[in-house]
Amino acid sequence: MIYVCELCGYEYDPKKGDIENGIDPETDFEDLPADWVCPLCAASKEDFEAVESDND
């Protein structure tokens, strides 16, 4: 699964993490800190939708 920001389209891939914002690869979306926001538009985790990835 990947998680897509419904506001800007940013894709959070747990396999890649969010290195620039201190999130290590292999960090599940559910394990992201409560205050983590979309790195592109600052949307909250509630604004993300789980989507099947091509690699699943």
Long-range contacts (C-beta under 8 A, 24 or more apart in sequence): 1-29, 1-50, 1-51, 1-52, 1-53, 1-56, 2-50, 2-51, 2-53, 3-29, 3-48, 3-49, 3-50, 3-51, 4-48, 4-49, 4-51, 5-38, 5-40, 5-41, 5-43, 5-47, 5-48, 6-43, 6-47, 6-48, 6-49, 7-38, 7-41, 7-43, 7-47, 8-38, 8-40, 8-41, 8-43, 10-38, 10-39, 10-40, 10-41, 12-48, 13-53, 15-55
